[in-house]
Amino acid sequence: MDLATVLQNAQHPNPEIRNQAEAYLNQAVEAQYGPFLLALTVELATESRPAPGRQLAGLYIKNLITATDDAILERKTNQWLQCDPATQSQIRAGFLEAIKSPVQVVSHTAAQILAAYGAVDVPRNAWPDLLAALFNNINSAEIQDVTKVASLEALGYMCDVMSPEAVDNNVVNQILSAIIDGMRSDRRNDVRLAAVTALNNSLDFTSQNFENQVERNAIMQAICEATQASEVKIRERAYECFATIADLYYDKLQPYAETIFNLTLSAISKDDPAVGMQAIELWNTICDTEVNLLADIEDGDANVSDYLKLTEVAAPSLTPLLLQCMTKQEEDADEDDAWNISMAAATLLEGIARTIENSIVPLVLPFITENINNANWRLKEAALMAFGMILDGPTGETLSPLVVQAMPILITCLRDPNTLVRDTSAWTIGRICELHKSCLSNEILPHMVAGLGASLEDPSSKVVSQACFAMHNLSEACSDESEANSNVLSHFMPQMLTKLLAITVREDWEQDNIRATAYEAINMMVANSAVDMQPIVVQLLNEALTRLEQSFNPSVNAQERMNLQSCLCSLVGEITKKLETEHVTPFADRIMTVLLKVFETKGAVAHEDAFMAIGFVAEKLGSNFLRYLNFIQGPLLLGLKSFDEHQLVTVAVGVVGDLCRALGTALLPSCDEIMRCLLELLQSQVLNRAVKPHVISLFADIAMAIEGDFDRYTNIILGILKQAGEVNINSDDEDLVEYINTLRNSILEAYTGILQGLKAANKQDTVLPFVEGIVEFLHRSAADENRSSEVLKSAVGLLGDLGQTFGAKMHSIYMMPFVPALIQQAAQADEEIQEVAQWAQSIVASVLSGKSK
């Protein structure tokens, strides 16, 4: 079988054929990496070969050097770097030959390959002729345009994945110059488009150039010229560049603000809608940046001088234009929503409202007042949408009179002949329930609920979806009274539940996701219902279980069954969580029987919801849940072993925690198998890292459940915690900093739980050999300037737990300078942390005074 056939078979719909081909390819990579990669390169670069096969070869080549997982990426990179140099040279030459192919799909694939391998080789000076070859392709008059386009693509892709710190400044300058040159107005449109796209991909990479005013001016000038190109896509991509610049270099925008303002106003009002929408997106980016900046200023993390007030200055001219765009709705509201200029304008109006707050009201109110009762449905719907979009931003004091005045009109509009008007009215009411619930007076509420009740039966699924959204938000607004004897929901909950349940069995339940939206509204209604609604909630549990039992009917489509069971398991869980134990107990066998049956379908999307529901049952039944333990152990262990479904694993880990709290020492017979699964999760190279802090925190729950019997795991678990705690934060990556803080907090929680569990059985001394490492980790975590408040609280809590557990044995440790410093920092934090600090201080004082034994 030749290579082209194997590559085609690797895409075959027949699993057996596909698996055989993939096994062959994987074996070839492992057995003969260099020769095999060269063979793929020959397949890619040979013009006589069919284009589809060449593309498949190229994609496989690219996959040999790329990966989303860092560990896999490192392994693939090392494999390439360790390849025979002579073979590498042949492969690189083949890549450069392939990018010159007149077949666009081949040259485009080669561009991706050159970028991926170039991002590895260029920083190491391992491919010195790569950039020279690409520059020559772009600048030479003898090179065909398809090659120029592909070469610009390669530069853009490479900049997108390569760090500027990894290459010489001259290299960065050369790449930027080549891209800017490709944007010249005398270039063909396909070359200009590729260049503008490459520039957008390179804007982060060329950050040093943006610090230089002359170079920055040249970049901005090139983009401005591109906004005037004859080709729509070039103009659209130019505004995309401006949006990227606004995100990355907001602080550099002031000198260009007037030019950008004039260009965008012209694009929005006169240009092709695609260009206008991208110009709107630029202002959305500016609004988002300024909203975040204003929040930072309020928190003391930024200076007032950093705020350029770009939105505030533009709003008086920009807002009327947006309102005009909002009247350009799509004719048929029942068609699938395609993003259009009307939607884009409405989204930007919301962004402006969030940025300039009260100042938006006088700019929009005349339009709303003039058109909210207009006979022209476009003007009426635009006015309703405008009102809904400015609800988030201005103060409640400013908006309350307007909301009160508008509510009767909004309720009337729920009955409008036009579907889009009804849709937007229901959505706006939902926004009011979410953002301005204090405006819902006892006088208006019955009329609003009646109107929404009718909308729940609307023939349009779009209107139904928005009415469910409104009912969800109205229910959520009652969260402060969910433990009361009665609340607002009590007046209409039975009737609304009937209507919402009816939606879930409509023939058009798939349209606009109305089944799931209705169940979400029901869940929220249950969660925030008052005590007087418990009989209704019990009836609802019976209905939910009946529906879940009926969902196993073979006549139900498999995909529909899985989605339906997910909704129903979620509802059963929410009801179980809400009800008292005395109400759940009579249904317990029935609940567990049907939930366990859900696990009989492998890979079902409902498994997460079923696990969560089981956790709530365990919480309610406590020790009485023991009779179900043997039945759920199989599904639970399978869930813990589902490495490729990290959300399922996370939920399964949570269920083990629920079992710990419910069963205590009765969980001991199952612990060995559970601990084995948890250790495999921590050792996994493919598991999403976000799961691991949950696993580590679970050790605390297990230790507190089985107390002294945890000593069988102490050495291995404390060793793992020590190793996990050695990870340091040396990055400006906010996501990584957040992850490390989460990881550290879970480790601190695990230490605390293990100490408390073992101490309950007087076996705490098994931890003594590890105390020095624990204290070192505690010190390092608390001293980190990127430390979160959760880490501070857990650290000072663990400091106290060590003294409470070991007494006088902590004397020398409590004499360390970091101890009073840590307690002092915690004492200056929020009230909750202050309480922990005061308790820890009392423990430290007791130990140091000799009162603790």
Phi, psi and omega in degrees: 000126182281168187298320181299320180293319179299316180297319178294320180294332178293346176253007188291141179292336178285117184303323183295314179294317181296316182295322178296318181293317180295322179296320179297315181295316180297320180294321179295320179297315183288324185278318184218071186303304184298304180301322180292317178297323177294320178298319177297321181295319177298318178299319180293317190272348184279115185294335182282348181279150179298142184301317181301318179294323178295320179295317179298319178298318180296318180295323179291321176301315180298319181293341179284351181233000182238152177191150177275334179274130185299319182294317179293321179298317179297319179296317180293320179298314180297325179298318178291317183294333181269002180291150179305127184304320180296319178294319177304316181298318178295319181295315180298319178298322178293322177299315182292330176289320183294327183289344177271003181298137176288350179276114189302318183295330179284313181295324178295316178296319178297325178300317178296321180293312180301320179295316183294313181284328177295324179296335176275316189277320186300312178299338181263005183056032183269350181222069189296335183266002182296303184296322178300320180294317180294319178298319179295319178301321184286322190265337185286132179289341183275348182272136182290154186297327180298327178285321177300316179300312182296323180292321175295320176301316181298317179297316180296315179297319182296317179297328183291333184249352186256139179278134179296334179292341184275351183231162180291147180302326179298324178295315178301315181298319180295318179297313181297318180298320180295320180292313179299320178298323179293342181273357184307147184292341179272001176281156174294153186300323181292327177289316178300318180297316178298323181291316179296320177297318178296321178299316180300320179289338186260358188296325176287321181297327184262035184300324179295324178294327181287342176283341180267121187299318181298313180292322178298317178300320180295319179295313181296323179296318180297321179291317179302318178296323180293333178292347181254009181296158181286334183273129182302315185295328177293316179297318179299314181292330177296317178291332175294322175299315178301319180296319178296319178296319179298326179286318186273326190227044180309320184294348181259005189278337189310312182296341184254002189300315183295318179297313179299318179302311182294319179296316183291321178299319178294319181295318182292322187272332191235338189275177174304142182306325180297320178290317179301319180294325178288327174295321176297320180297326175302314180290329173300318179297317179298316179299312180301317180297317183287325176298314179295322180294318178298323177294320178295321178298317180297325180275357181083013182264001178209162180265150178301327181294343179287341184274114185273351178058034182296317180293317181301319180289321185280335190306315182301327178270327184284321186299311179301324179293320178295318179298324177294318179297328182292346177272004181258048182292158174293145186296314186258105183288345183273353176286163177302137181293116171254136183301130182221176185296328179294313179295318180299317180296319180297319179297319178292323177302320176297318179298319178295319179299319179291335182275309186259357172054239187303334184293343180286333188300308180295339179282335186250329187304318179301320179296317180296311182301319184287330192242353187293339176246017184293143179291335177284115187298328180297315180292320179297312181296320179297321178294317178298316179297318179299318179296316178298324184285338180263009180287338180252108182146290177298156181290157176300324180299322180287319188273336186308311180299325181289321179296314180300319181290327185277336188305312179301324179292317179299318180296319177297320182293344175296342180254011183297147179297333183273130184298316183294325177295315178298317179303308183292326177297314180297319179296318180295320176298319177299321178294321178296317177299326182282318191252338186220052184297335180294342180278353183273091183285163177298334180286319186274334188302313180299322179292321180294315180296320178297317179297316179292325177300318176294322180293332177294343179253011182297143178294338180273126179294332178296315180295318179300316180300317180288328176293322175297319177302316180294318179294323176300312182290324176296319178293319179296328180295345180265012186299329181289345183242023185288345178257002183286163177294327178207152175212188185304321183298331184300336184284339185219003187301314181302315181294318181291324177299319179300316180292318181294319178296325178296325179299322186292346179244013175296152179296332181262031186301337180282336183291131177054023174058035189291332178297308182296321180295321178294317178295324177297319178295319178298315180303315181292324178296318177296313185301324185251016178287154181273174183300323184291351179263004182300320176300324178293319180294323177296316176300320180295324177299316178300317180295316181297318179294320178299315179295321180293320177296320181288340183292345179276002177303127183302339182287345180280129178306139186301314181293319178298319180300315183296316180293318179295316180295327176299313179298316185287322176298320178298318180293316178301318179296316181295319179294315180301317178298324184282319188284159174283160181305321182297333178275331182280321187307315180297337182262357192302312181299318182293318179299309184293323179300313184285325178294319179295329179293331178301325183286352179288341175268115184290140175068015183291141180293343183281353184300319180300312182294324178294318177300314181298319178297320178298320177300319179292323177297315179300319179299320182284320186276337181060227183297338178291350178285349186305327184294346180260355190300314182297329182284327184268351185298319180300302178302324183293316179294323176297320177298320180290342180260006182274068187304328184274000177235080191295330179291321177296317179299317180300317179293319179298320175300319178298323178295320177301320177299318177298320179295322178302313183289330182279320191256337181058228185295343179293345179281348188309315182300336181266352191292322182302314182292320178296314180297323178299318178295319181295320178294322177295323178297316181292332181273349186293138176268350184253345182290137176303131187299336183297340182284328192298320176300325177296319179296315182295318178299328182297332178302326178296316181297318181294316181298318180288337179282312186260358173050239187300333180292350177289347183299338177293340182253354192304308186300312184289320182290317179294329174294319178295318180297321178297316180295316180296327183285352181277355177289129182248159176264108174230059186204151173267001181289112184298323180295320180292319178300316179297318180297314181298320177298318178297317179298312181297319180297320178295323178294316178299318178297320180296314178303314182298313181296320180295316178300313183293320180295313181291323180297327180299335179249014179060037179243022185295338184294344177294344180271341187309317180299343184257357187299319181301316178293322179297314181295321179298315178295317180301314180299311183296319181293317184289331184276347183294130182292340177269010182299137177275164179295328178295319178295319179300314180297313181294324181294313181291329175294316178295323178303316177291321180297323178299317179292321180292331182276316188251354175055234186299338179295347179265003186305308183295325179291319180292347176278351181292143184300331184291338184296303178297328179296318179296314180296323179295317178299317180293325181292342181260003181272199182289172190300320182296318179289325178301320180297318178294320180298319179297318178295314180298321179298321180294324178292314180300314181299320180296318180293314184291333179276353179086007181283334179273139179267000000 
